[in-house]
């Protein structure tokens, strides 16, 4: 069972961050508060609960795709390392996004925002 970091509570749910064993990539999901367990090592949750959680943030690698000349998964990791998980995070920290993009490859911030806006519109529409 992976250890989790609790980021915030909202009603009956909690936003948690976790890293799967053998990975360096952080994931964030909303899960029911009642699913959190605790022992001397900290908070933890069953894998099945995490898998069924509601994903938090934009799937940057999916939005960017593989048709550009940069490693989309690396860019996503760079964005997450700068705490850029959502469109709002991107708006609040454009300099962090630019640094993440530059670290992965030269990529246009306006294109990234456009992809996120398009996904948001598709989900809402």
Secondary structure as UniProt FT lines:
FT   STRAND          3..10
FT   TURN            11..12
FT   STRAND          13..19
FT   TURN            21..22
FT   STRAND          26..32
FT   HELIX           33..35
FT   STRAND          37..39
FT   TURN            40..41
FT   STRAND          42..44
FT   HELIX           47..52
FT   STRAND          54..55
FT   HELIX           60..64
FT   HELIX           72..81
FT   TURN            82..83
FT   HELIX           87..92
FT   HELIX           94..104
FT   HELIX           109..124
//
